[in-house]
Amino acid sequence: MYNLGTKAYQAYKNAATTTASPGQLVLMLYDGALRFLEQAKKGFEYEDPLEFNETINNNILKAQAIINELNLCLDIKNGGELAQHMRRIYLYCDDRLLYANIHKDINLLNDVIKRLEILRNAWAEMLSVRESNGALNSLGSAQ
């Protein structure tokens, strides 16, 4: 049964995703993938083989689902070289996570985390600049 805190959190998350811009949704996807990969890393600390394997496997699968969704959302037809490059990065990350999961290799996990952090931070910076430019444009049109 859900407690009040869980229901409030779910309501907040639902509101956040329904009111977020497409750019903010992508940022949320990066954050989610990174959160699941950090949880997978915690699985390496468990001594119980079942807990070790389940934690790593389940969280890597969740991160892979997010990465695959990011990949499927790319507009290859209109996105040019950037979209093609992003597709290669996403496929690389998915492949590394597959091997990390099969071989329980934390180094491969760390490699993907590093790459996703770079993408996430670049995306956040782009959104920040875009919002700043939008605010400046609205100030200019108000005068």
Secondary structure, DSSP 8 states (H G I E B T S, - for coil): ---HHHHHHHHHHHHHHHHS-HHHHHHHHHHHHHHHHHHHHHHTT--SHHHHHHHHHHHHHHHHHHHHHHHHT--HHHHHHHHHHHHHHHHHHHHHHHHHHHHT-HHHHHHHHHHHHHHHHHHHHHHHHHHHHHHHHHHHHH-
